[in-house]
Amino acid sequence: MHLSNGSQELSSKNLAYLEDILSDKSFFRSHRSYLVNRYHIKALIEGHFVLKNGNEIPISRRKETQAKTWFFSCV
């Protein structure tokens, strides 16, 4: 897991568990391997989120419409 300060943490919990406990509107499961915090997203461009630090987080094709709705309702 990558943290906002650039460090990484190892977790024994799976992403589904983290998604459940972070189920408020600040987090979105954009892909099978990614859970993203809306406060760190700079833009939504062509199937991926661009984070404020420049990293790109993919959005699965299956979740693209849901991601757009979520992102634009948060902005």
C-alpha positions as CSV (number, residue, x, y, z in Angstrom):
1,M,0.0,0.0,0.0
2,H,1.3,3.4,-1.0
3,L,0.8,6.3,1.5
4,S,0.4,10.0,0.7
5,N,3.8,10.8,2.2
6,G,5.5,8.5,-0.4
7,S,6.2,5.6,1.9
8,Q,4.8,2.1,1.6
9,E,3.1,-0.2,4.1
10,L,2.6,-3.9,4.1
11,S,-0.8,-5.1,5.2
12,S,-2.0,-8.6,6.0
13,K,-5.6,-7.6,5.1
14,N,-6.9,-7.9,1.6
15,L,-8.2,-5.0,-0.5
16,A,-11.8,-6.0,0.0
17,Y,-11.4,-5.7,3.7
18,L,-9.9,-2.3,3.4
19,E,-12.6,-1.2,1.0
20,D,-15.2,-2.3,3.6
21,I,-13.7,-0.3,6.4
22,L,-13.1,2.7,4.2
23,S,-16.5,2.6,2.7
24,D,-17.3,6.3,3.0
25,K,-17.3,8.5,-0.1
26,S,-13.6,9.4,0.1
27,F,-12.4,6.1,-1.3
28,F,-13.2,4.3,-4.6
29,R,-12.1,0.8,-5.8
30,S,-11.1,1.7,-9.4
31,H,-9.6,-1.6,-10.3
32,R,-9.1,-5.0,-8.8
33,S,-5.7,-3.9,-7.4
34,Y,-6.4,-0.2,-6.5
35,L,-8.3,1.7,-3.9
36,V,-7.9,5.5,-4.3
37,N,-8.5,8.4,-2.0
38,R,-10.4,11.3,-3.7
39,Y,-8.4,13.9,-1.9
40,H,-5.3,12.8,-3.8
41,I,-6.8,12.8,-7.3
42,K,-5.9,15.7,-9.6
43,A,-7.8,14.5,-12.7
44,L,-9.7,11.8,-14.5
45,I,-8.2,11.2,-17.9
46,E,-8.9,8.4,-20.4
47,G,-9.4,5.4,-18.1
48,H,-7.2,6.4,-15.2
49,F,-7.0,8.8,-12.3
50,V,-4.0,11.1,-12.2
51,L,-2.9,11.7,-8.6
52,K,-1.5,15.0,-7.3
53,N,2.0,13.3,-7.1
54,G,1.8,12.4,-10.8
55,N,1.1,8.7,-10.4
56,E,-1.6,7.2,-12.6
57,I,-4.2,4.8,-11.2
58,P,-6.0,2.6,-13.7
59,I,-9.8,2.3,-13.9
60,S,-11.2,-0.9,-15.1
61,R,-13.5,-0.7,-18.1
62,R,-16.3,-2.3,-16.0
63,K,-16.1,0.5,-13.5
64,E,-15.4,3.5,-15.8
65,T,-19.0,4.9,-15.7
66,Q,-19.2,4.5,-11.9
67,A,-15.8,6.1,-11.5
68,K,-16.8,9.2,-13.5
69,T,-20.0,9.5,-11.5
70,W,-18.2,9.2,-8.2
71,F,-15.4,11.6,-9.2
72,F,-17.6,14.3,-10.5
73,S,-20.0,14.1,-7.6
74,C,-17.0,14.6,-5.2
75,V,-15.5,17.6,-7.0
